[in-house]
């Protein structure tokens, strides 16, 4: 964060100062007192269960300079009417001060976090880069990420999520992105928006926010996203796997579950051999290549970076190879598109290893009235592509499709774990559901029980 005094921040937000006006802030704020470090300030949010004001003293002991509060506390503070609005004002001010900063905003129904991780690897090799940890993509997380930038920062990567129309517009007012990336318009959150077209309108707010010098980077994986180019008066770069787009992948092969392809851009053609799992990563890699193209980075650097990059965020196609059982922990979230991609990756691994494919699936949330139909379609897909065992936990909507696949329905984790006695060395297990189902717990239980039975992790 650029260095500001408590007095300057108080004037910015129109707050009442109850601390030394000359106190220096040099680090981004935190809302978890345990994460406070010397030089930061603390955001005292009042939630439904806990009140951040009660933890201001803890934050101060951990190094926080002062707390941003809605009432006076026993300690250094700046009192404001609304802490979130004050945070937005500070982030907007800092963004305006950093004229040489390039901000890349990323949205889409799936792939935002994986794309962010791949892009961080590329841009980090070019100059100081700030990116969010995990999926810090809302009206709280995004301003905090932006405030981590200072005068030395060259690139800031921001994820932009939306649950309502206008959410992304508000984020863009703060971030003022130079490059806007829409990966795809899928069915995630269709329960909130009502239709895929409404989702597209929400995502397009990022493209509409760009000025004429900005660049729109758009995926060619649905009918809505490429059409957003008409909303932007500046340059647009379309990426995909067809011959009529500017940045594309050709000669795609899957090796040990990882995509290998030739990257084609206006600068030429280079081979890419990715070390991340899933055919769906091709689209994410192409988005990164298109951003690199917009920034005039050498194609050799782009290809090399994509080949060496790893996904650093947790529970996204994590591979755990333990005592000849491969567990794919993809428990971070789920929607129909990502579920289909994960099942296909499961089959690739099972075919290569020669074992059975086990898919432990839970509910896909936020699909609204389409949830039953979309879930049943995933059950049918699992059967069609050759999954051996579909293990469904508290989600009867996946059904029991007729075919060679064995379908197991269980009410909870504990009962489903009884299936471990039927696992064999060489088998592959996928664990996936919406975030609220906490399937990372199930993945860990499977790993622990298998190791206890069969020996240490390889």
Secondary structure, DSSP 8 states (H G I E B T S, - for coil): ---EEHHHHHHHHT-EEES-TT-EE-S--BSSGGG--TT--EE--B-SS-BGGGGHHHHHHTT-S-EEESS--SSSEEE-S-HHHHHHHHHHHHHHH-TT-EEEEEE-SS-HHHHHHHHHHHHHTTS-EEE-SSS--STTHHHHHHHT--TT--EEEEE---SSTTHHHHHHHHH--SEEEE----STTHHHHSSHHHHHHHHHHHHHT--TT-EEEEE-SSTTTGGGGGG-SSEEEEEESSTTSSEEEEEEEEETTEEEEEEEETTEEEEEEEEEE-TTHHHHHHHHHHHHHHTT--HHHHHHHHHH----STTSSEEEEETTEEEEE--S---HHHHHHHHHHHHHHHHHHTS-EEEEE----S-GGGHHHHHHHHHHHHHHHT-SEEEEES-GGG---SSSSEEEEESSHHHHGGGGGG--TT-EEEEE--GGG-HHHHHHHHHHHHHHHH-SB-
